[in-house]
Amino acid sequence: MKKLLAFLLSVCMVSVFAVPAFADANSDYIAAVKAYQAQVAAKEAAYTAAVQAAAQQAQAKADAECLAVIAAGKAAQAKADADVAAVIAAGKATQAAADQREAAYAAAVKSYQQQVAAKEAAYTAAVMAAAKDAQAKADADVAAVIAAGKAAQAKADADVAAVIVAGKAAQAAADQREAAYAAAVKNYQAQIAAKEAAYIAAVLGQ
């Protein structure tokens, strides 16, 4: 009987001392899990900050490239406008010169009519023919100048359109890079969450 009582007493003593020991071990596990979670959160925050900084740099570079492309397009448009204005001014100068030549021809005709009445008809016909030829040449020159201006304008419009297309392509590439960064961040976060859940499950399972 005494041996039974001594055995029961020893079992009670072991139980009394074992409960705090198990509680301390469980607290150590929980503290370790919390410390690991804090490390994972710190690493995840650092990685997210790095990815966001890289995305911001890529976006800034894409914006700068787009601005440069737009500035080049505006410069090309301004040059094209200046070229067209120069062509139009040359056309007007050619027309003015033709008008002056025609006026000179008319003045010569009038003066010749006053001086030589007998040869008026023949001389007038010759002068009119020359005036018509000069007018035809002036008209042809003006038409050629206008055609050249239209061709220059069409080329400038095509250049500007190409510049705008290049700017849109650069913006699309920047958007794709940003989307890839975001996807990588989500994937990394999912991996961290899965590892953390597995670690917690393993710890709690013990």
C-alpha distance (Angstrom), angle and dihedral (degrees) to the residues before:
residue distance angle dihedral
M1 . . .
K2 3.77 . .
K3 3.79 89.9 .
L4 3.82 90.5 52.2
L5 3.79 91.7 49.6
A6 3.81 90.7 48.0
F7 3.84 90.4 49.9
L8 3.79 92.4 49.1
L9 3.80 91.0 46.9
S10 3.82 91.1 51.6
V11 3.81 90.7 49.0
C12 3.81 90.6 51.9
M13 3.80 91.4 48.7
V14 3.80 92.1 50.6
S15 3.81 90.4 48.8
V16 3.78 92.1 49.6
F17 3.81 92.5 52.3
A18 3.83 95.0 39.3
V19 3.83 95.3 58.7
P20 3.84 95.0 63.4
A21 3.78 90.3 42.8
F22 3.81 91.6 54.4
A23 3.82 89.9 44.0
D24 3.82 90.7 51.9
A25 3.81 91.1 48.8
N26 3.81 90.9 49.9
S27 3.83 90.2 49.6
D28 3.79 89.9 51.0
Y29 3.82 90.3 52.5
I30 3.81 91.8 49.0
A31 3.82 91.6 48.0
A32 3.80 90.4 49.5
V33 3.81 90.8 49.8
K34 3.80 91.5 49.3
A35 3.81 91.2 48.4
Y36 3.81 90.7 49.9
Q37 3.81 90.4 47.9
A38 3.82 89.9 51.6
Q39 3.83 90.7 50.2
V40 3.81 91.3 48.9
A41 3.81 91.7 47.8
A42 3.82 90.9 49.8
K43 3.83 92.0 49.3
E44 3.81 91.2 45.7
A45 3.83 91.6 50.0
A46 3.81 91.5 48.9
Y47 3.80 92.2 48.4
T48 3.82 91.7 46.7
A49 3.82 90.7 49.8
A50 3.81 91.0 49.5
V51 3.81 92.2 49.0
Q52 3.81 92.1 47.2
A53 3.83 90.7 49.1
A54 3.81 90.5 50.3
A55 3.81 90.5 48.1
Q56 3.80 91.1 49.7
Q57 3.80 90.9 49.7
A58 3.82 90.6 49.4
Q59 3.81 90.6 48.5
A60 3.81 91.5 48.5
K61 3.81 90.8 49.4
A62 3.83 90.9 48.6
D63 3.83 90.8 48.5
A64 3.81 90.7 49.9
E65 3.81 90.8 49.0
C66 3.82 91.1 49.3
L67 3.81 91.1 48.9
A68 3.80 90.2 49.4
V69 3.80 90.7 49.4
I70 3.82 91.8 48.7
A71 3.82 90.9 47.6
A72 3.81 89.9 50.6
G73 3.81 89.5 49.6
K74 3.80 91.7 50.5
A75 3.81 90.7 48.0
A76 3.81 90.3 49.7
Q77 3.82 89.9 48.6
A78 3.81 91.6 48.8
K79 3.82 91.1 49.4
A80 3.80 90.5 48.0
D81 3.81 90.8 50.0
A82 3.80 90.1 49.4
D83 3.81 90.7 48.9
V84 3.82 91.0 49.4
A85 3.80 91.0 47.5
A86 3.81 89.7 50.2
V87 3.81 90.8 49.5
I88 3.81 91.4 49.5
A89 3.82 90.8 47.7
A90 3.80 89.8 50.8
G91 3.80 89.4 50.0
K92 3.78 91.3 51.1
A93 3.80 91.0 47.9
T94 3.81 90.0 50.4
Q95 3.81 90.0 49.8
A96 3.81 91.3 48.1
A97 3.80 90.8 50.1
A98 3.79 89.9 49.5
D99 3.80 89.9 49.5
Q100 3.79 90.1 50.3
R101 3.79 91.2 49.3
E102 3.80 90.3 48.7
A103 3.80 90.9 48.6
A104 3.80 89.8 49.6
Y105 3.79 89.7 50.2
A106 3.81 91.1 50.5
A107 3.81 91.5 48.4
A108 3.79 90.6 49.5
V109 3.79 89.9 49.5
K110 3.80 92.0 51.4
S111 3.80 92.3 46.7
Y112 3.78 91.9 47.9
Q113 3.82 90.9 48.1
Q114 3.82 89.3 54.2
Q115 3.82 93.0 48.4
V116 3.78 101.1 40.5
A117 3.79 114.0 30.8
A118 3.81 94.2 169.6
K119 3.82 95.5 56.4
E120 3.80 94.2 40.3
A121 3.79 97.7 108.0
A122 3.84 96.5 48.5
Y123 3.77 94.4 42.4
T124 3.81 92.0 46.6
A125 3.82 91.5 53.0
A126 3.79 91.4 50.2
V127 3.77 92.7 47.9
M128 3.81 92.6 47.3
A129 3.79 90.2 51.3
A130 3.79 90.8 50.5
A131 3.81 89.9 47.2
K132 3.79 91.1 51.3
D133 3.80 91.1 49.6
A134 3.79 90.7 48.8
Q135 3.81 90.9 48.3
A136 3.77 91.6 48.1
K137 3.81 90.2 50.1
A138 3.82 91.0 46.9
D139 3.80 91.0 48.9
A140 3.80 90.0 48.9
D141 3.83 90.6 49.1
V142 3.79 91.6 49.2
A143 3.82 91.6 47.5
A144 3.82 90.1 50.2
V145 3.81 91.1 48.9
I146 3.81 91.8 49.4
A147 3.81 91.0 47.7
A148 3.80 90.3 51.0
G149 3.82 89.6 49.9
K150 3.79 91.7 51.4
A151 3.80 91.1 48.2
A152 3.82 90.6 50.2
Q153 3.82 90.2 49.0
A154 3.82 91.6 49.2
K155 3.82 91.0 50.2
A156 3.80 91.0 47.9
D157 3.82 91.0 50.4
A158 3.81 90.1 49.8
D159 3.82 91.0 49.2
V160 3.81 91.5 49.8
A161 3.82 91.0 47.9
A162 3.81 90.2 51.1
V163 3.80 90.7 49.7
I164 3.82 91.5 50.6
V165 3.83 91.0 49.1
A166 3.81 89.8 51.1
G167 3.83 90.0 50.3
K168 3.82 91.6 51.2
A169 3.82 90.7 48.5
A170 3.82 90.8 51.7
Q171 3.83 90.3 49.3
A172 3.83 91.3 48.8
A173 3.82 90.9 50.6
A174 3.82 90.3 50.5
D175 3.83 90.7 49.9
Q176 3.82 90.2 50.9
R177 3.81 91.8 50.9
E178 3.80 90.8 49.3
A179 3.82 91.3 49.6
A180 3.82 89.8 49.8
Y181 3.82 90.5 51.7
A182 3.81 90.9 50.1
A183 3.82 91.7 48.5
A184 3.81 90.5 49.8
V185 3.80 90.7 51.6
K186 3.81 92.2 50.1
N187 3.81 91.1 47.7
Y188 3.80 91.7 49.6
Q189 3.82 91.1 47.9
A190 3.81 90.3 50.4
Q191 3.83 90.9 50.6
I192 3.82 91.6 49.3
A193 3.82 91.2 48.3
A194 3.81 91.3 49.8
K195 3.83 92.7 48.9
E196 3.78 90.8 46.5
A197 3.82 92.2 49.7
A198 3.81 90.8 47.9
Y199 3.80 92.1 48.7
I200 3.82 92.5 48.4
A201 3.80 90.6 47.2
A202 3.80 90.2 50.2
V203 3.80 92.3 48.3
L204 3.79 94.6 46.0
G205 3.78 89.7 44.3
Q206 3.80 89.9 59.7
